[in-house]
Amino acid sequence: MDYYDPKPVLIQLRAMETSGVLDGLPAKVKHLRTRELKPYLERRQCAIFAFLMGQVTRSLVAVAYSEKSDYDAVMRWRSGDEVRYSPVQMKELPPEMGAGIKSLQQQIDSLKIRYPRSDDLTVAIHLNRNMRVQVSELDLSGLSLGGLWLFGAEDEGATRWRVVGDLLSPNADTAVYEYPCG
């Protein structure tokens, strides 16, 4: 697999987003919300999550995409002398538009069915809407995953990102990090 550092990619994406080159495009195209652009949306979400995990672990978390498996990407990082790997499935609680899953609990409940025994799989849910989450009110019973993380932009300009997790660990925590800039 080809692993890469997500930070330079995110910096380039932000430069493109703010350059004006996307002005005038339909909102669905601009925000990668078409069937054809969905792989790019997922890759962007993977890059953001890998960057945030690097901030949490205080190490470089490299990411490789995997379209031929039951997961979207594999994250790789060093912990002491050990190199660790984790398959990651990206999910999203999309902006409040259109059909589909309407709540975070519905998304979590769908994981219980889709991944009944996936102890090595980490699931990262991109909260792509303005919302408050009361983690203590979420029903996580029946989840059999390697990890469950939530992440989303803290502000409208997406310059600050919150990451919450691992929700399946007794050491779950939350932190806010700045989006990388050049």
Secondary structure by P-SEA (a helix, b strand, c coil): cccccaaaaaaaaaaaaaccccccccccccccccccaaaaaaaaaaaaaaaaaaaaacccbbbbbbccccccbbbbbbcccbbbbbbbbbbbbccccccccccaaaaaaaaaaaccccccbbbbbcccccccccccccccccccccbbbbbbbccccccbbbbbcccccccccccccccccc
